[in-house]
Structures are given as structure tokens and as C-alpha cells.
Amino acid sequence: MSKKRRVFIVVKTYPTLSKKYDELVCTAGILDDGSWVRIYPLPFRKLDYENRYKKYQWIELSLVKNKSDPRPESYRVIDPDAIKLIGPVVDTRKAWQARKSILFDKNPIYTNLAELISKANSNKLSLAIFKPKKIIDFIVKEVEREWDADSLEHLKEQSKQFSLFDLQQEDEVQKEFSRVDKLPYKFSYKFLDDSGKESTLMIEDWEIGMLYWNCLKSSDNDEKLAVEKVKLKYFDMFLTKDIHLFLGTTRQFHGRAPNPFVIIGVFYPPIDSLPEQLSLF
């Protein structure tokens, strides 16, 4: 049975395709009771995804548990067209205090990756806030530049069975994905946790994908320069911030991989150096 809920959006991932698991886009946030929620699947249309709602904005929608996804926070939306925006994007005043209160008041901030992996592999969670001890590198790797043809074909068949897209023509799925280019690079953070263990996780948020395309445009299609601009923001600039990572498991590797997590969002408020008694004013 569906239930109308309020969700504070904090994650919008860049579209990915999986032939086996159909992981298109992940939208995640904080429910009105303070707990995490993953909203999946969502019909993907680029303009709707960009403009329907923003990160750090409250929305209202009808949700039901996604029985096809074993991850505990996974729900599906009943009627995407009925999503209602609740107020403007929450502001960044006082070192992002309002946003931090929504995120941190009822959710732990993990600092040990092994602890998180253990919880995920016992299906206790699949979404979490993680604060690395130190980010030591920003890794860029070139990948395939086109969507996988077999995955697109599989997605087209799935759309007929489960109405993920509500499309009529066979070539419509291909057209939908032609509207959003596949990223030709994989961006990752290499970091240390509180035990000193070194890990590398891919960054899959919508923000870094759109940053790359905007940087490419402003660099006269010079990919090397565009990548340098992305690194300038995500490494040089973000390392001066109070950086936290939103981690999520992929459906494919949840409960079975040595490390099932990817970075699905980056939270980067300024470092609040004010004494606690002064930060209230």
C-alpha cells in the first residue's frame, strides 16, 4: 500500500545502464522521519530529471516498498507526475546549518569503511553518510564513450514489461538515452578511513557529470582542460571544505561484494570554525 511522504532530496546520480539490473538513475534523500530512502526506478527523461526537483529541496510523493529490490531503503514512486515541490531549495546560510540539521540530526556519520561494508553485507543498510579521514587523490580514467548496445536492447524489453518509460515506439528508449551523453571518463576518490585503510570509490552523482559537460563547453571541447577543471573543483576546492560523502551500494553488488559502495553524492559545506556558542547566532 502506498503512502504519501516528504523527502529531502540529497542524491541524484548520473544515468547508468546495467544489462542485468536496469540501474538507470538513483534518487535518494531523507524521509520526514529522518531515515534514508532510495527512490527507484524512476522513468528517465533528461529534462524532467534536471528540472522536476532540485538537490536539497523537500518534495512530496507517494511511495511503496520496492519488492524487486532487497536493499532496505529502496522504494518506488507510484505516480512521478504527481510529485509536489515543498518550498524552495534549503539555503546554505550559517555554514549550511539547515541542511546539516536535516542530514545529521538522526543519521550517524560513519568514519570506518569496514563497518559500513559489514552492515551492507548483512542488509542493514545500503545508504550512508561517510566522512573520510583524508582524501589523497582524484582519479580520472577514460572509459567507453557509447551506451552498451546489449544493455539498451535489454532496457527496451524491460520497458515493455514494467512500463518504466511508458513509451510506445520501439526506438524511444534509444532516443531517451541519446538525449544524455555517456560520460567518457570515470571519476573516483582515493581516500583513507579512520583505520588508515586506503580505498578508491567511483563518483556517480549528477553534479559531477554535468560539471564535466559544462567544463567541456567552456573549454572549446578540449577534454584535457575540461578534466582539469573538474579536478580543480572536486579535489583542490573541495579539500578546503568540510567534506562528507554520500555512499550507496549498487543493486548488483549489494550483500555480496568485498566493497559494494560507490559515491553517489558529495556534501561540501565550509569548515565552521566558530565556537559552538557563537554559531547559534
C-alpha positions as CSV (number, residue, x, y, z in Angstrom):
1,M,0.0,0.0,0.0
2,S,1.4,3.4,-1.0
3,K,1.9,6.2,1.5
4,K,2.4,9.9,0.8
5,R,5.8,11.0,2.2
6,R,8.0,14.1,2.3
7,V,11.6,13.6,1.1
8,F,14.6,15.9,1.3
9,I,16.5,15.2,-1.9
10,V,20.3,14.9,-1.4
11,V,21.3,12.5,-4.2
12,K,20.7,12.5,-8.0
13,T,23.0,10.1,-9.8
14,Y,24.2,10.3,-13.4
15,P,22.4,7.7,-15.6
16,T,24.0,4.3,-15.8
17,L,22.9,1.1,-17.6
18,S,23.1,-2.5,-16.3
19,K,22.0,-5.3,-18.6
20,K,21.1,-7.4,-15.6
21,Y,19.8,-4.9,-13.1
22,D,18.5,-1.9,-15.1
23,E,20.0,0.6,-12.7
24,L,19.1,3.8,-14.5
25,V,19.2,6.7,-12.1
26,C,19.1,6.7,-8.3
27,T,17.4,9.5,-6.4
28,A,17.9,9.4,-2.7
29,G,17.1,11.5,0.3
30,I,16.0,11.9,3.9
31,L,12.4,11.0,4.8
32,D,10.3,13.1,7.1
33,D,11.2,10.8,9.9
34,G,14.9,11.3,9.4
35,S,15.7,8.0,7.7
36,W,17.2,7.4,4.3
37,V,15.2,6.4,1.2
38,R,16.1,5.4,-2.3
39,I,13.5,6.1,-5.0
40,Y,14.0,3.6,-7.8
41,P,13.1,3.1,-10.6
42,L,12.3,6.5,-11.9
43,P,11.3,7.0,-15.6
44,F,14.3,8.8,-17.0
45,R,13.8,11.8,-19.2
46,K,16.6,14.3,-19.1
47,L,14.6,17.5,-18.8
48,D,12.3,16.0,-16.2
49,Y,15.2,14.7,-14.2
50,E,17.0,18.1,-14.2
51,N,14.0,20.3,-13.5
52,R,11.4,18.3,-11.7
53,Y,13.1,18.8,-8.3
54,K,16.5,20.1,-7.1
55,K,19.0,18.7,-4.6
56,Y,18.4,20.0,-1.0
57,Q,14.7,20.5,-1.7
58,W,11.7,18.9,0.0
59,I,9.2,17.1,-2.2
60,E,6.0,15.2,-1.5
61,L,5.2,11.9,-3.3
62,S,3.5,8.6,-2.9
63,L,5.9,5.7,-2.2
64,V,5.6,2.0,-1.8
65,K,8.3,-0.5,-0.9
66,N,10.2,-1.8,-3.9
67,K,9.7,-5.5,-3.6
68,S,12.1,-6.3,-6.5
69,D,15.0,-4.6,-4.7
70,P,16.3,-6.2,-1.5
71,R,18.0,-3.1,-0.2
72,P,16.2,-1.9,2.9
73,E,15.8,1.8,1.9
74,S,14.5,1.1,-1.7
75,Y,11.1,2.4,-2.6
76,R,9.3,3.2,-5.8
77,V,7.2,6.1,-6.7
78,I,3.6,5.5,-7.6
79,D,2.9,8.5,-9.8
80,P,6.0,10.5,-10.9
81,D,3.8,13.2,-12.5
82,A,2.2,13.9,-9.1
83,I,5.5,14.8,-7.3
84,K,4.9,18.1,-5.4
85,L,7.6,20.6,-4.5
86,I,7.6,21.7,-0.9
87,G,9.2,25.2,-0.7
88,P,12.4,26.4,-2.2
89,V,15.9,24.8,-2.0
90,V,17.1,24.8,1.6
91,D,19.7,27.6,1.8
92,T,23.4,27.5,2.7
93,R,23.4,30.2,5.4
94,K,25.5,29.7,8.6
95,A,27.8,27.1,7.0
96,W,24.9,25.1,5.6
97,Q,23.4,24.7,9.1
98,A,19.8,23.9,7.9
99,R,21.0,21.2,5.5
100,K,23.3,19.7,8.1
101,S,20.5,19.5,10.7
102,I,18.3,17.6,8.3
103,L,21.1,15.2,7.4
104,F,22.9,14.7,10.6
105,D,20.4,15.0,13.4
106,K,19.1,11.4,13.0
107,N,21.8,9.8,10.9
108,P,25.3,8.6,12.0
109,I,28.4,9.9,10.3
110,Y,30.5,6.8,9.6
111,T,34.3,7.0,9.5
112,N,35.2,3.3,9.1
113,L,34.5,1.7,5.8
114,A,34.8,-1.8,7.0
115,E,31.9,-1.2,9.4
116,L,29.8,0.1,6.6
117,I,30.6,-2.8,4.4
118,S,29.7,-5.3,7.2
119,K,26.3,-3.6,7.7
120,A,25.6,-3.6,3.9
121,N,26.5,-7.3,3.5
122,S,24.1,-8.1,6.3
123,N,21.5,-6.0,4.6
124,K,21.2,-3.5,7.5
125,L,21.7,-0.5,5.2
126,S,22.6,0.5,1.7
127,L,22.9,4.3,2.1
128,A,25.1,6.2,4.5
129,I,27.0,9.4,5.3
130,F,30.7,8.8,5.3
131,K,33.5,11.2,6.4
132,P,36.9,10.1,5.1
133,K,40.0,10.8,7.3
134,K,41.8,12.1,4.3
135,I,41.2,12.3,0.5
136,I,44.5,11.6,-1.1
137,D,43.8,11.6,-4.8
138,F,41.2,12.3,-7.5
139,I,41.5,9.7,-10.2
140,V,40.3,10.1,-13.8
141,K,40.0,7.1,-16.1
142,E,38.9,7.1,-19.7
143,V,36.0,4.6,-20.4
144,E,33.7,3.6,-23.3
145,R,32.1,6.5,-24.9
146,E,28.8,4.9,-26.1
147,W,26.0,3.2,-24.2
148,D,26.2,-0.5,-24.4
149,A,24.0,-1.8,-27.2
150,D,23.0,-5.0,-25.4
151,S,22.0,-3.1,-22.3
152,L,19.9,-0.7,-24.3
153,E,18.2,-3.6,-26.0
154,H,17.5,-5.3,-22.7
155,L,16.2,-2.0,-21.3
156,K,13.8,-1.7,-24.2
157,E,12.4,-5.1,-23.4
158,Q,12.1,-4.3,-19.7
159,S,10.2,-1.1,-20.6
160,K,7.6,-3.1,-22.3
161,Q,7.1,-5.4,-19.4
162,F,7.2,-2.9,-16.5
163,S,6.3,0.4,-18.1
164,L,9.4,2.1,-16.8
165,F,9.2,4.6,-19.6
166,D,5.6,4.5,-20.8
167,L,6.8,4.7,-24.4
168,Q,5.0,3.5,-27.5
169,Q,7.7,3.2,-30.2
170,E,10.5,0.6,-30.1
171,D,13.2,3.2,-30.7
172,E,12.0,5.5,-28.0
173,V,14.4,4.1,-25.3
174,Q,17.3,4.7,-27.6
175,K,16.1,8.3,-28.2
176,E,15.8,8.9,-24.4
177,F,19.4,7.9,-23.8
178,S,20.6,9.9,-26.9
179,R,19.5,13.0,-25.0
180,V,22.1,12.4,-22.3
181,D,25.6,11.6,-23.4
182,K,27.5,8.8,-21.7
183,L,30.4,10.2,-19.7
184,P,33.7,9.3,-21.4
185,Y,35.6,9.4,-18.1
186,K,35.2,7.7,-14.7
187,F,35.9,9.9,-11.7
188,S,37.0,8.5,-8.4
189,Y,38.2,9.5,-5.0
190,K,41.1,7.7,-3.3
191,F,40.9,8.2,0.5
192,L,41.8,6.9,3.9
193,D,39.3,6.0,6.6
194,D,39.8,6.2,10.4
195,S,41.8,3.0,10.4
196,G,44.2,4.2,7.8
197,K,42.8,1.8,5.2
198,E,43.1,3.1,1.6
199,S,40.1,2.8,-0.7
200,T,39.0,4.0,-4.1
201,L,35.4,4.6,-5.0
202,M,33.8,5.9,-8.1
203,I,31.8,9.2,-8.0
204,E,28.4,8.8,-9.7
205,D,26.5,11.9,-8.9
206,W,24.6,14.0,-11.5
207,E,26.6,17.1,-10.4
208,I,30.0,15.8,-11.5
209,G,28.6,14.6,-14.8
210,M,27.0,17.9,-15.7
211,L,30.1,19.7,-14.4
212,Y,32.2,17.8,-17.0
213,W,29.9,18.7,-19.9
214,N,29.8,22.4,-18.8
215,C,33.6,22.5,-18.5
216,L,34.0,20.9,-21.9
217,K,31.7,23.6,-23.4
218,S,33.7,26.4,-21.7
219,S,37.0,24.8,-22.8
220,D,36.1,24.8,-26.5
221,N,35.8,21.0,-26.4
222,D,39.3,20.5,-25.0
223,E,38.7,17.3,-22.9
224,K,42.1,17.6,-21.1
225,L,41.3,21.1,-20.0
226,A,37.7,20.1,-19.0
227,V,39.0,17.2,-16.8
228,E,41.5,19.6,-15.2
229,K,38.6,22.0,-14.3
230,V,36.6,19.1,-12.8
231,K,39.6,18.2,-10.7
232,L,40.0,21.8,-9.6
233,K,36.6,21.7,-8.1
234,Y,36.3,18.2,-6.7
235,F,39.9,18.0,-5.4
236,D,41.6,21.4,-5.0
237,M,38.4,23.3,-3.9
238,F,36.5,20.6,-2.1
239,L,39.5,19.7,0.1
240,T,39.2,23.1,1.7
241,K,35.7,22.2,2.7
242,D,34.2,20.1,5.5
243,I,33.7,17.2,3.0
244,H,31.3,14.3,3.6
245,L,30.5,11.6,1.1
246,F,27.0,10.0,0.5
247,L,27.7,6.3,-0.2
248,G,25.3,3.9,-1.7
249,T,25.5,0.2,-2.7
250,T,24.7,-0.9,-6.2
251,R,22.0,-3.4,-6.6
252,Q,24.3,-5.7,-8.5
253,F,26.9,-6.0,-5.7
254,H,24.8,-5.3,-2.6
255,G,25.4,-8.1,0.0
256,R,28.0,-9.9,-2.0
257,A,31.0,-7.8,-2.9
258,P,34.1,-7.0,-0.9
259,N,33.1,-3.4,-1.2
260,P,29.6,-2.8,-2.7
261,F,29.6,1.0,-2.3
262,V,30.0,3.9,-4.8
263,I,30.0,7.6,-4.0
264,I,26.5,8.9,-5.0
265,G,26.9,12.5,-3.7
266,V,29.4,14.9,-2.2
267,F,28.4,17.2,0.6
268,Y,30.8,20.1,0.9
269,P,29.8,22.9,3.4
270,P,32.5,25.3,4.5
271,I,34.5,24.5,7.6
272,D,32.7,26.1,10.5
273,S,35.5,27.4,12.8
274,L,33.2,29.4,15.1
275,P,32.9,28.3,18.7
276,E,29.6,26.4,19.3
277,Q,28.1,29.1,21.4
278,L,28.7,31.7,18.7
279,S,27.5,29.5,15.8
280,L,23.9,29.7,17.1
281,F,23.6,33.4,16.2
